[in-house]
Amino acid sequence: MPGIAAIGRQVRLDLDDRRGGLVGFVTLDNPRLNTMNAALMTELRATLAALAEEPRLRAVVLTGSGEKAFVGGADINEMSAIESPADARVFILQVHGCCDAIRTIPVPTIARINGLCLGAGLELAAACDLRVAAEHAVFGMPEVKLGIPSVVEAALLPMLVGWGRTREMLLLGETFDAAAALAWGVVERAVPLPALDEAVESWVAAVLAAQPEAVRLQKRLIRSWEDLPVRAAVAAGVDAFASAYSTPEPVTAMRAFLATRARRKSG
């Protein structure tokens, strides 16, 4: 298990110093299904911002405490106390701030979905680069049943599941299981709960086996593709390829690959 680096009241950060660099494990720990209240969101944004500045960081795993919930949604008690559109704007910008902080981290982020993943929780998962769910996990965007639309990073869902499934999820507000989440593209893998950590570790190991600067360049490029038309996206890729050679990483890695291949042939 990783060593504990920092503990907040509702967000725990464990840093694992491995041979290839640091892996951050961020755990949301709110007894009420890890729901996102104002205090938790403040802690989460601060934790993610600090991680983003860590030069040896290679990957971040985001999960919820326990086996019942990844994130059960935004805190309904706090939302029910909102008295004006201005207050509503403040609250939802906090949710967006957490999702954006995940997307801003320059290394791959993995959502370890260990249970309920609803509303703001699904938006938080969608903001991650990769998602693996336990087979007992339940997903949904139930906001319309509570008198509000699904917003902020729900806008990422069409890129994952297409417009038809997005409309089904947001307009009906129904829940669905991990098998459907996998079939629709909400998650990349669905595994039995005992295999969840193994699945996460396989992705972390793959990230650590890749070249660190190349991975950071690739993530930055993927993010830019989301906002660019095709021609501009291709041009951004050319710039990223050229930028890779501003460090010795490509030449060093390719020469090591060629040397390994030559040894295998001669052996």
Helices and strands as residue ranges (DSSP letters): E 3-7, E 11-18, E 21-28, H 38-52, E 57-64, E 69-71, H 76-80, H 85-104, E 109-113, E 116-118, H 120-127, E 130-134, E 138-140, G 143-146, G 152-156, H 157-172, E 175-177, H 178-184, E 189-191, G 193-195, H 196-209, H 212-225, H 230-244, H 249-266
